[in-house]
Amino acid sequence: MKNMADRNRKTQSYAAIRDSSKTLPRIDASEVQDALGAEASDLAVRGIGVGPLSLFQVREEVFQRLHSTGGRPALTGTSRRTKIPLSDWQREELESIASEIASPGFSPSPGQIASVLISLSLRSLRENRSRSQSSEQV
C-alpha cells in the first residue's frame, strides 16, 4: 500500500539553476604581452608540456580558430574529419586539457584540442627543419 501512495504522490521539480553573472571580456594575448613587457613569439608548443604557458598557447590557438556558424563551433582551417587511433591515456589527456582551458561560453572538444596540438606540433617541426636546413647550407 505504501508503494501505491508513493506513486500517487506528486513529485516536486525545480527549475534548473543558471549562472546569470556577466562574463569578463577576453584579454587579447598582445595586451598581456605589453603589460608584462614580453616579446612576441610564434604559437609553437615545444616539448608539449602541460605547464601554464603551453596550456595558454593551446587555449589561445583554439580560441582564435574556433568559430560558430550555428550548432557546434568548428575550427577554421580544417577540411577533413579523420579518425586517429588513440590510447585511453591519450584520450583522457585530451579531455583533461579541454576541461582545463574551458570557460563559460568556450568549451572545446577533445578532438578540437587534438587538432590544434597536431597543427602546432607540425608547425614547430617544419620551422625546426627549415632552421636546420638553412644552418647546414651556411
Backbone torsions as a table, in degrees:
resi	resn	phi	psi	omega
1	MET	NA	-34.8	178.6
2	LYS	-62.0	-39.4	178.7
3	ASN	-61.4	-40.2	179.7
4	MET	-63.8	-40.8	179.1
5	ALA	-66.0	-39.5	178.7
6	ASP	-63.1	-38.1	-179.4
7	ARG	-68.2	-35.4	-177.6
8	ASN	-80.0	-19.5	179.7
9	ARG	-69.8	134.2	179.1
10	LYS	-73.5	138.3	175.3
11	THR	-92.3	137.4	-178.6
12	GLN	-92.2	132.5	177.3
13	SER	-119.7	153.4	-177.5
14	TYR	-119.5	151.7	177.3
15	ALA	-68.4	149.8	178.2
16	ALA	-65.0	143.9	177.1
17	ILE	-86.4	127.2	180.0
18	ARG	-122.0	138.6	178.0
19	ASP	-78.0	117.1	-178.5
20	SER	-107.7	9.9	178.9
21	SER	-70.6	152.0	-179.5
22	LYS	-74.2	140.2	175.2
23	THR	-85.1	145.8	179.0
24	LEU	-73.2	148.4	178.8
25	PRO	-65.7	147.4	178.5
26	ARG	-70.8	145.4	179.2
27	ILE	-102.4	127.5	178.8
28	ASP	-68.8	146.0	-179.0
29	ALA	-58.3	-34.0	-179.2
30	SER	-66.8	-31.2	176.9
31	GLU	-67.0	-41.7	177.8
32	VAL	-65.3	-43.3	178.7
33	GLN	-57.6	-48.2	-179.9
34	ASP	-64.2	-43.5	-178.0
35	ALA	-63.0	-33.7	-178.2
36	LEU	-92.7	-5.9	-177.3
37	GLY	69.2	29.4	-177.5
38	ALA	-87.5	165.1	176.3
39	GLU	-101.5	149.6	179.2
40	ALA	-67.1	148.0	174.5
41	SER	-145.0	159.0	176.2
42	ASP	-68.2	149.9	174.9
43	LEU	-78.5	90.4	179.6
44	ALA	-133.8	125.7	179.6
45	VAL	-92.2	109.8	179.3
46	ARG	-100.5	125.5	-179.1
47	GLY	77.7	-5.2	178.9
48	ILE	30.7	65.8	173.4
49	GLY	-83.3	-179.6	177.2
50	VAL	-116.7	35.1	175.6
51	GLY	-75.7	167.0	-177.8
52	PRO	-57.3	-38.8	-177.9
53	LEU	-66.9	-44.6	-178.7
54	SER	-69.1	-34.0	175.0
55	LEU	-65.2	-38.1	176.7
56	PHE	-62.9	-42.2	178.9
57	GLN	-61.0	-45.2	179.7
58	VAL	-63.8	-45.7	-179.1
59	ARG	-60.3	-44.9	-179.5
60	GLU	-61.5	-43.5	179.3
61	GLU	-64.5	-44.8	178.8
62	VAL	-62.3	-46.1	-178.3
63	PHE	-60.1	-41.1	-179.9
64	GLN	-68.2	-33.1	-174.7
65	ARG	-95.6	-13.8	-175.9
66	LEU	-86.6	116.2	-179.7
67	HIS	-133.7	141.2	-179.2
68	SER	-104.4	136.2	173.0
69	THR	-120.5	28.3	-173.4
70	GLY	97.7	135.1	-176.5
71	GLY	84.0	-157.8	-177.9
72	ARG	-68.4	127.3	177.6
73	PRO	-59.3	142.6	-178.9
74	ALA	-118.2	157.2	177.6
75	LEU	-80.6	130.1	174.7
76	THR	-72.8	152.0	178.4
77	GLY	85.9	2.2	177.3
78	THR	-106.6	141.5	-179.0
79	SER	-127.5	-8.0	-178.4
80	ARG	-131.6	150.6	171.7
81	ARG	-112.4	105.8	-173.7
82	THR	-113.7	137.5	174.1
83	LYS	-83.1	129.1	179.5
84	ILE	-121.9	125.4	179.5
85	PRO	-64.8	132.3	179.1
86	LEU	-131.7	150.5	172.1
87	SER	-81.3	166.0	176.4
88	ASP	-59.0	-40.4	-179.9
89	TRP	-61.3	-44.3	-179.6
90	GLN	-63.4	-43.2	178.8
91	ARG	-62.2	-42.8	178.6
92	GLU	-63.2	-39.5	178.4
93	GLU	-63.8	-43.6	178.6
94	LEU	-63.3	-40.5	177.2
95	GLU	-63.7	-40.6	179.9
96	SER	-64.2	-45.6	179.0
97	ILE	-62.4	-44.3	179.9
98	ALA	-59.3	-42.3	-179.2
99	SER	-73.5	-32.1	179.3
100	GLU	-67.4	-35.7	-176.7
101	ILE	-96.5	-2.9	179.1
102	ALA	-70.0	153.0	175.1
103	SER	-150.1	169.6	-179.8
104	PRO	-54.4	125.8	-179.1
105	GLY	82.1	2.7	-178.6
106	PHE	-143.8	101.2	179.9
107	SER	-138.0	85.8	-180.0
108	PRO	-67.5	150.8	178.6
109	SER	-84.0	161.2	175.4
110	PRO	-57.5	-36.2	178.4
111	GLY	-65.3	-38.3	177.5
112	GLN	-67.7	-37.5	175.8
113	ILE	-62.6	-44.6	179.4
114	ALA	-60.1	-42.1	179.8
115	SER	-61.7	-43.8	179.8
116	VAL	-67.2	-41.9	178.7
117	LEU	-62.4	-40.3	177.4
118	ILE	-64.0	-45.0	180.0
119	SER	-60.4	-47.5	179.5
120	LEU	-64.2	-40.3	-179.9
121	SER	-66.2	-44.2	179.0
122	LEU	-64.8	-39.4	177.6
123	ARG	-62.1	-43.8	179.7
124	SER	-64.8	-43.4	177.7
125	LEU	-61.9	-42.5	179.7
126	ARG	-62.3	-43.2	179.2
127	GLU	-64.5	-43.8	178.7
128	ASN	-62.8	-40.9	179.2
129	ARG	-64.1	-43.4	-177.6
130	SER	-70.5	-33.6	175.4
131	ARG	-64.6	-43.8	-178.3
132	SER	-68.8	-35.2	177.4
133	GLN	-67.1	-39.3	-179.7
134	SER	-72.2	-30.8	177.6
135	SER	-74.6	-27.7	176.5
136	GLU	-71.5	-28.9	-178.7
137	GLN	-78.1	-17.1	-177.8
138	VAL	-80.7	NA	NA
